[in-house]
Amino acid sequence: MLKTLGVILIIISSVFVGIFISKKRTSYINFLRDYIKLLLTFEAEIKYSQTIPLQILNNHKSGTYIQNYINKCIKLCESNIFQDAWSLAFSEVKKDFWTSEEEQNFIQKFGEQIGNSDVTSQISYCNYNINLTKAYLENATKNQEKTKKLPVILSISVGLIIVLIIL
């Protein structure tokens, strides 16, 4: 009786691990989409109204995946310069969305570079970051399409292997 209950608990927990991994991958894709929207806002605001970065963040209404970082950056700007506040606010992206080290670096560097040059250079920098992020988004979307059920299948398989080892 206890063995059966243990087997059921192991399989159920392995299913939940697979579901967690799948949701994490989906939230990563949604984060990239929200980040692209933010970059497009920066580009438009700089191009047409030459708004400063902090004001752009104050006016930006974005999706749920990036809003916490924006709010944190705005709060940190009360005691830091924008570049430092941005870097600190977006320092947890890798942990929260499992981004690569390279993605983490270019997201943090965006805030360090924006607002430090003329309008044309800032627009070019926004476009560069948009294109870079779109490439990551496209790659992540393709991978998710190919391996949609893989995390759940693998976690169930691992759960079954653990059950076989225990038995």
C-alpha positions, -999 to 999 in steps of 0.1 A, spaced: 0 0 0 27 25 9 48 15 -21 18 22 -44 12 56 -27 49 64 -31 49 54 -68 18 76 -74 34 106 -56 67 102 -75 48 102 -109 25 131 -99 55 152 -87 74 144 -119 44 156 -140 43 188 -120 81 193 -127 74 190 -164 45 214 -163 67 239 -143 94 237 -170 69 242 -198 54 272 -181 89 287 -175 96 284 -212 63 301 -221 70 329 -196 104 334 -212 88 338 -246 63 363 -232 90 382 -214 109 386 -247 77 398 -264 71 424 -236 108 435 -238 104 441 -276 73 462 -269 93 482 -244 122 487 -269 97 498 -296 83 523 -271 118 536 -264 125 539 -301 93 558 -308 95 581 -278 131 590 -286 125 595 -323 93 616 -320 95 634 -287 131 630 -275 118 619 -241 143 609 -214 145 572 -205 130 575 -171 100 594 -184 95 567 -211 94 541 -183 69 561 -163 46 564 -193 50 528 -205 22 504 -199 33 469 -207 26 433 -202 28 415 -169 62 399 -176 82 431 -176 62 455 -155 79 445 -122 113 453 -137 100 487 -149 85 495 -115 117 484 -98 138 506 -121 116 536 -115 119 531 -78 157 527 -79 159 559 -99 150 578 -68 184 570 -53 205 560 -84 213 573 -119 191 557 -146 219 535 -159 226 519 -125 189 516 -117 182 498 -150 211 474 -144 200 466 -109 163 463 -119 170 439 -147 197 419 -129 173 391 -120 160 384 -155 183 354 -159 171 338 -127 134 346 -133 131 336 -170 162 314 -175 177 337 -201 212 331 -213 242 350 -200 244 368 -233 207 379 -231 212 390 -195 242 411 -205 226 429 -235 194 436 -215 215 452 -188 237 471 -213 207 486 -230 200 508 -200 236 517 -196 238 530 -232 204 546 -238 202 583 -231 240 588 -234 242 599 -271 224 618 -298 189 609 -310 201 591 -341 225 569 -322 199 560 -296 174 550 -323 200 528 -339 208 513 -306 171 506 -300 168 490 -335 199 468 -328 184 456 -295 150 450 -311 165 429 -338 187 410 -314 157 402 -291 136 392 -321 162 367 -330 161 352 -295 123 352 -296 121 335 -330 146 308 -318 127 303 -286 93 300 -304 107 275 -329 122 254 -300 89 255 -281 70 244 -312 94 215 -318 95 203 -282 62 214 -268 55 182 -248 91 172 -242 96 186 -207 65 167 -194 75 135 -212 110 136 -199 100 143 -164 75 115 -164 102 92 -178 126 102 -150 98 96 -125 92 62 -139 129 54 -138 131 65 -102 101 42 -95 118 12 -112 149 18 -92 130 20 -60 111 -12 -68 
